[in-house]
Amino acid sequence: MNLSLQEEWNNVEFKPGRNRDAAYDLAVVDFGSRQSLTDLVSDRPAAKAQLADELKKLKKDEDTKEPKTIRISYEGKGGLTALILMGDPGAYFAQDALRKAFCGVVGVEDQSREINLSLRGLRDVNAKTYLSWISSLAIIARFRSEVYGKKSADLKKLGAVTIHYQTSLNKRVAEECISEGRILGVCNNQVKYLADLPSNVLNPRTYLTKVQALAKQLKAECNFIDRKQLTKRGAGAFLAVIQGDLNESGGIAHLRFKGKKAKKKVSIVGKGLCFDTGGYNVKVGDYMYNMHRDMTGSAVALSLFRAMVEMDAPYEVNCYLALAENLISHEAYRPNDVVVASNGVSIEVVDTDAEGRMVLSDTLVMASEPKPDLIIDFATLTGAVVRSIDTRRCGSFSNDPKLGRLSNEVGERCGERVWNFPIGDDYNESIKSDIADVRQCANSNSADHIYASTFLSKFVGKGIPWIHIDLAADTNKGGLGLVPTDTTGFGVRFGLELIQSFLK
């Protein structure tokens, strides 16, 4: 599948105004503005009576903020689905309710359809938010993973969707909301598409081809630092992981974009392990299944980069993708090996299955070189973070307390929630080595997410604010927020808002 903006995912059009011939109606209203719902069905007597009955059942409860959904059947085809806001439930729960209410209407279907959407009665700040979210949902709901063989013949081409929207927002503001929502929807789908590809389809070499094609489309610079160049740089941590790959395909893809009004710099880093066997500390049973998704951090980083380019963000953006496979061979690295990273820090290897922090260490050194105002990295790094917070949030770890606190606030605000953990200080005691500058892992893995992040902090340039996102929520059974699939695409929306908030 091509990674352009012209895919089936994007075959959705938004038009201002109402189409009387459209078969479906959607609406988001505040409880106090429910008269706007009656206006939608004023020419449908039976539906109007049914709506009146449903509204009578809804009593405003001062103790609940949960949105309520009502559905009204029209005499003919279609009906009204309305999400009624009873207060402020917070972004995550509002998105969850929106997905459950609207996904079946705007989602996958082989027939083209036209839909009326009303946001009348919402305050402008809420109208902008919900219009952006619905624009994303209309793209996200149409996502389908790549399938192969006879199964591919069963897939029907997605029909076009036209959404006629009514809102009190002026046209320019509404169009900006729709544009941002569409881009974030497409970028969320891109994360899921890449993460779902099997490892025999997406390996470091084929992944690089896709990255280069996308960079060309975006008119962004793209360079690849291969094994030979990594050797010249003395990137011993990265090289240790890929020395077991006899195809010699691993390396770091570096993309660069400079916005027209760029005054600040940001580096985005992603772990791109296209498959992780665990190396000599081999994974067993279910732990190796789904390890083709160990590159999800790089998919988030690439898609966040894409979103920032598409939005012409006012920054110089450098994106670094650590593309590799952690394989088993007679050349593979082993526990107790000692290697030296490109910043001169020596590392005592403890566990070859902790390869993510190894490839990220040299990549973070490189990401520090432009002296950015912020580094953000994404990685499916540890099982410990999942054991700590499950898969509804991601873990955040930062060398800047203000940035760490901001990550919690941003997550709650945008619906992609994180939980900030401590790093450094006394945690350094557990990763001291007798023969090297640092141990790769602590003896105990009970807080491995904290020790891994403490380890990574030693490869970030001095004085550079940095935040690491451990992607516990890269998959969540039944979806998450706006996303209905188990593969969530978490991170693009969060990353964009965190960068904007921190660098403003």
HELIX and SHEET records of a PDB file:
HELIX    1   1 GLU A    8  ASN A   10  5                                   3    
HELIX    2   2 PHE A   31  SER A   33  5                                   3    
HELIX    3   3 GLN A   35  LEU A   40  1                                   6    
HELIX    4   4 PRO A   45  LYS A   57  1                                  13    
HELIX    5   5 ALA A   91  VAL A  106  1                                  16    
HELIX    6   6 ASP A  124  ILE A  140  1                                  17    
HELIX    7   7 LYS A  150  ALA A  153  1                                   4    
HELIX    8   8 LYS A  171  ASP A  196  1                                  26    
HELIX    9   9 PRO A  204  LEU A  218  1                                  15    
HELIX   10  10 ARG A  227  ARG A  233  1                                   7    
HELIX   11  11 GLY A  236  ILE A  242  1                                   7    
HELIX   12  12 GLY A  285  TYR A  287  5                                   3    
HELIX   13  13 MET A  291  MET A  295  5                                   5    
HELIX   14  14 THR A  296  GLU A  310  1                                  15    
HELIX   15  15 GLU A  355  SER A  368  1                                  14    
HELIX   16  16 ALA A  384  ILE A  389  1                                   6    
HELIX   17  17 PRO A  401  CYS A  414  1                                  14    
HELIX   18  18 ASP A  425  ILE A  431  5                                   7    
HELIX   19  19 ASP A  448  LEU A  456  1                                   9    
HELIX   20  20 SER A  457  PHE A  459  5                                   3    
HELIX   21  21 VAL A  492  PHE A  502  1                                  11    
SHEET    1   A 6 VAL A  12  PRO A  16  0                                        
SHEET    2   A 6 VAL A 161  GLN A 166  1                                        
SHEET    3   A 6 ARG A 113  SER A 118  1                                        
SHEET    4   A 6 TYR A  24  ASP A  30  1                                        
SHEET    5   A 6 GLY A  79  LEU A  85  1                                        
SHEET    6   A 6 LYS A  68  SER A  73 -1                                        
SHEET    1   B 8 GLU A 221  ILE A 225  0                                        
SHEET    2   B 8 GLY A 251  LYS A 258 -1                                        
SHEET    3   B 8 TYR A 315  ASN A 326 -1                                        
SHEET    4   B 8 LYS A 264  ASP A 276  1                                        
SHEET    5   B 8 LEU A 374  ALA A 379  1                                        
SHEET    6   B 8 TRP A 466  ASP A 470  1                                        
SHEET    7   B 8 CYS A 394  SER A 398 -1                                        
SHEET    8   B 8 VAL A 418  PHE A 421  1                                        
SHEET    1   C 3 VAL A 338  VAL A 340  0                                        
SHEET    2   C 3 SER A 346  GLU A 348 -1                                        
SHEET    3   C 3 VAL A 438  ARG A 439  1                                        
END                                                                             
